[in-house]
Amino acid sequence: MNALDESVNRAVPSQPAAAPEEFADRPSLAAGTRSLEGRMLARLLEYLGNPPLEFHLWTGERVAPPGIAPVARVRVSSRATLLGILADPQVRFPDAYSEGRLEIEGDLVQLLETIYHSSRSAPQPSTVRRLAERLRRPHVNTLSGSRDNIHHHYDIGNDFYSLWLGQTMAYTCAYYPAPEATLDEAQAAKMHHVCRKLRLRPGESVAEAGCGWGTLALHMAQHYGVKVRAFNISREQVAFARERAARLGLGSQVEYVLDDYRNISGRYDAFVSVGMLEHVGVDNYEALGGVIARSIGPRGRGLIHSIGRSQSAPLQPWIEKRIFPGAYPPALSEMMRIFEPWEFSVLDVENLRLHYAQTLRHWLELFESASGRVREMFDEKFVRMWRMYLAGSVAGFTTGALQLFQVVFAPRDNNEVPMTREHLYAR
Amino acid sequence: MNALDESVNRAVPSQPAAAPEEFADRPSLAAGTRSLEGRMLARLLEYLGNPPLEFHLWTGERVAPPGIAPVARVRVSSRATLLGILADPQVRFPDAYSEGRLEIEGDLVQLLETIYHSSRSAPQPSTVRRLAERLRRPHVNTLSGSRDNIHHHYDIGNDFYSLWLGQTMAYTCAYYPAPEATLDEAQAAKMHHVCRKLRLRPGESVAEAGCGWGTLALHMAQHYGVKVRAFNISREQVAFARERAARLGLGSQVEYVLDDYRNISGRYDAFVSVGMLEHVGVDNYEALGGVIARSIGPRGRGLIHSIGRSQSAPLQPWIEKRIFPGAYPPALSEMMRIFEPWEFSVLDVENLRLHYAQTLRHWLELFESASGRVREMFDEKFVRMWRMYLAGSVAGFTTGALQLFQVVFAPRDNNEVPMTREHLYAR
């Protein structure tokens, strides 16, 4: 009893725990919710603005906001699972799903969208916020901290990623010139879009920070005739990328360097970074800007592509804990700390939020097709965890909780930039 | 002597005033610079990184950095003028020019570009910075303060502005789809660009904040079939705009309201503001965002077009003092204070810096053609002051000291926004 009261207080700290009598005749509670746990859950749903979800408890009880057709059904297997969720829903709900202590009937993405919408309209009590701030405190991105964090996610195994990233092995937001484009087409279109934004010309040199499995570097070399030095601290990815470059005979045009972006040296015509900024940490943005400034000099240009937010906010804590330690998607105002201390002219910002939702839907589809194989490689828990991560990310982008910013910039007075963006759309 | 030393100390506070002997054999000083004033001026030029300018003093002396071909010649008419410039170059130089105590031979824009570049590379001593901060403290934009500030600039007379703004009377950055576009073509293209970015459809409603002489509102009504309520606190502009709407028979579609943007009421499909933000003041950005949020609701969209900076910095103090009291062009990070507190998704930022340079060149050309008429309406000082302002603004945009940001945004989870920007460039 005490433990339960405490849990509820932590989840809904601005409202004092009510005496059981108070619940009995509250009209917003579903009929038949009689156990204490059921009443607590109903209270949480009410607090979340009564999202259209139905919970089935291990006791056979059903809890749902009255008069609303549910978009999905959640089966909770035990009292301990429910208490965990009540105490810390953002982490314990996806954990319980991963561990099979929670089953979901209906569309997982839609369920998560519903939760995103609800928790947005719910008031954020200050203690919850403080707790969230504490939880968010990301793993520090020192040189060695970055290596640990990156290893956690990207060195799981190239075989695993190749099951669901498509031909390009690009693990970043694609660009869909038309809604019916396939994943591979959209990834190729994204790379062309980036290269056109940078106006790459044959013979130029490019520094790439955070190159993944090396696809963009190869694309730039093959299609735009540039020389690329691409940096990455993931050993597995760099090994994969080097092999690919050698196989394609591009070893002299593309050099993969197993090193941190902070150690980029030399002078280049352009700087590009697609999907690394999420791992940099706001405190390091000004230094990143300094690396770029010295790398491209007064006549260069650059592009940074990153997940972001509509306002400064912590990353969903489960994602930070289980999937991307040390990650933080910045608000645009925060991204400006890269550019403004060095007086870059920000030339173009494009928000590709809905493109990332579509990319993730494609990944999720491929992932589901390969889930048997993933289960063999890892285990069922891993499959469910990654399903939750991919589906939650779709919901993040469709609800605007996550954004995708592609920022083109140049030194302040570089006037050799195109007057209009029409060239990006020329056939 | 004491007064002079003090002036120099104020201009170059980090360096102690040197004894005259020290200058005698410094190689970077031009030969023949022998008077005290000449030595002080050479010192200032050296401090500014020796820009390629030649000064002719009232004594007949010439001061110029050695070995550099000057791009322009500056004739200084008196000791008092020079001392003023040494004490406070940013304000006293353009003042002296306006008052005819300074003559410039050569290209005024090029001269000002040179000064912009030089002062950028010069170190900013902290006392100069503090002084600048104090100078910049803009006239406060309360409701009545805003009226005074706006009256100062925009109520000079519609006749005056019609001499050099072209047919459209649009007093904001134009958009040049091709370099050879005329001013009027580029202003029309700008309005289409804005309307396309907003995806206006017939029958929709638009709130416009700061509508100038009403051109954009008329354009939206005529070409896109929308209803517009346009707000402006300049009495002269609103009277002009109403007359125009009546003449065009658009009185029922376009309503001009003589009121502050803070008093916008009602619900609209879109919000637009072109060239008002410069007069709003950063402290009012969050409130402006609130006005927008309540005006467009959860499914609307909006566009803000404003002069900006590559980093937070005071407006050139002479411009703030003589031309635009209360004005402040924000850095992008500052602009985000409009959007982020209300969780708007920033969809698109386009930098039109070089378009504004071209617009201003066209205005300057028309202004010069009409300078006889302007002299009759006002006086010679007014002509020179406005020439300095327009030429300085060209230089501001070509050197990147000024930027022009066009920002498209929508409520965070409005998914009825176009996936790509291709429609902006469709023929």
Interface residues (C-beta under 8 A of the other chain):
Chain A: H117 Y175 Y176 P177 P179 S310 Q311 S312 A331 L332 S333 M336 R337 F339 E340 P341 E343 F344 S345 V346 L347 D348 V349 E350 N351 R353 L354 H355 T398 T399 G400 A401 Q403 F405 P411 R412 D413 N414 N415 V417 M419 T420 R421 E422 L424 Y425
Chain B: H117 Y175 Y176 P177 P179 S310 Q311 S312 A331 L332 S333 M336 R337 F339 E340 P341 E343 F344 S345 V346 L347 D348 V349 E350 N351 R353 L354 H355 T398 T399 G400 A401 Q403 F405 P411 R412 D413 N414 N415 V417 M419 T420 R421 E422 L424 Y425
